[in-house]
Amino acid sequence: MNYLMRFTVKAGNGCRLWRGASDGAGYACVTMPGGSVQRTYRVVVEAVTGPIPPGYTVHHKCAARRCVNPDHLERSDARANIGEMLARRGFLRYIGELRDALAEHDPDHWLLASRVRVDTFDGTPDSPREPSVT
């Protein structure tokens, strides 16, 4: 696993972001000996905790698809993982609705500045986890 960590960069939130290849969904991928391509976070979890049982997946607690920090990864059944993802999307949709209402009430409010991004989170490292003003 130390070998894999050489291909990451530390992010301010504790993520170890994979600098190598990713699949079409933005998840980190690594080519294994023998040529099979695996999602890197699964390789990391299996190296730390052993095989992932059937019916289980790996949940990114940080929601960053390219993160391979073992502290940010946990085994989860598929239902719980999807439920968390849908709840996060619902919450962000609600934030968007609140922003729209604020724009009608006070179009010049600082929270509406173009550099404040709270409703564009999509699970990629560039997406915000919390509101930020730059």
DANORKA-V224618 format. One record per pair of residues at least 12 apart in sequence whose ideal C-beta (glycine too) atoms are under 10 Angstrom apart, sorted by the first residue. I is the first residue (numbers start at 1). GAP is how many residues later the second one is. If there is no record, write none. Layout:
I	GAP
I	GAP
This chain:
1	42
1	43
1	44
1	45
1	46
1	47
1	67
1	69
2	45
3	44
4	12
4	14
4	16
4	24
4	26
4	36
4	37
4	39
4	40
4	43
4	64
5	13
5	39
5	63
5	64
5	65
6	13
7	12
7	13
7	14
7	21
7	23
7	33
7	61
8	12
8	20
8	32
8	36
8	58
8	59
8	60
8	61
9	57
9	116
10	59
11	51
11	53
11	55
11	56
11	58
11	114
13	49
13	51
13	54
13	56
13	59
13	112
13	116
13	117
14	48
14	50
14	53
14	55
14	57
14	58
15	45
15	47
15	48
15	49
15	51
15	52
15	53
15	54
15	56
15	57
15	110
15	114
16	12
16	24
16	25
16	28
16	46
16	48
16	50
16	51
16	52
16	53
16	54
16	55
16	56
17	45
17	47
17	48
17	49
17	50
17	51
17	52
17	107
17	108
18	12
18	21
18	22
18	23
18	26
18	46
18	47
18	48
18	49
18	50
18	107
19	47
20	20
20	46
20	48
21	16
21	19
22	17
22	18
22	43
22	44
22	102
23	14
23	16
23	42
25	14
25	40
25	98
25	99
26	38
26	39
26	40
26	96
26	97
26	98
26	99
27	12
27	13
27	14
27	15
27	31
27	33
27	38
27	39
27	40
27	96
28	12
28	13
28	14
28	15
28	16
28	36
28	37
28	38
28	39
28	40
29	12
29	13
29	14
29	37
30	12
30	13
30	14
30	38
39	18
39	19
39	26
39	29
40	26
40	27
40	28
41	16
41	17
41	18
41	19
41	23
41	24
41	25
41	26
41	27
41	28
41	29
41	31
41	32
42	15
42	16
42	26
42	31
43	15
43	25
44	14
44	23
44	24
44	25
44	26
44	28
44	29
45	12
45	13
45	14
45	23
45	25
45	28
45	29
45	30
46	12
46	29
47	23
48	22
48	23
48	25
49	21
49	24
49	25
49	26
50	25
52	23
52	24
53	22
53	24
55	22
55	23
55	24
56	19
56	20
56	21
56	22
56	24
56	25
57	17
57	18
57	19
57	20
57	21
57	22
57	23
57	24
57	25
58	15
58	16
58	17
58	18
58	23
59	13
59	14
59	15
59	16
59	17
59	18
59	19
59	21
59	22
59	23
59	25
59	26
60	12
60	13
60	14
60	16
60	21
60	24
60	25
60	63
61	12
61	13
61	15
61	23
62	61
62	63
62	67
63	21
63	22
63	25
63	58
63	59
63	60
63	61
63	62
63	64
63	66
64	59
64	60
64	61
64	62
64	63
64	65
65	57
65	58
65	59
65	60
65	62
66	57
66	58
66	59
66	60
67	56
67	58
85	38
88	33
88	35
88	41
89	32
89	33
89	34
91	28
91	30
92	26
92	27
92	28
92	29
92	30
92	35
92	36
93	26
94	25
95	23
95	24
95	26
95	36
96	22
96	23
96	24
97	22
98	13
98	20
98	21
99	12
99	13
99	17
99	19
99	20
100	12
100	19
110	23
111	20
111	22
113	20
113	21
115	17
115	18
115	19
116	12
116	15
116	16
116	17
116	18
117	13
117	14
117	15
117	16
117	17
118	12
118	13
118	14
119	12
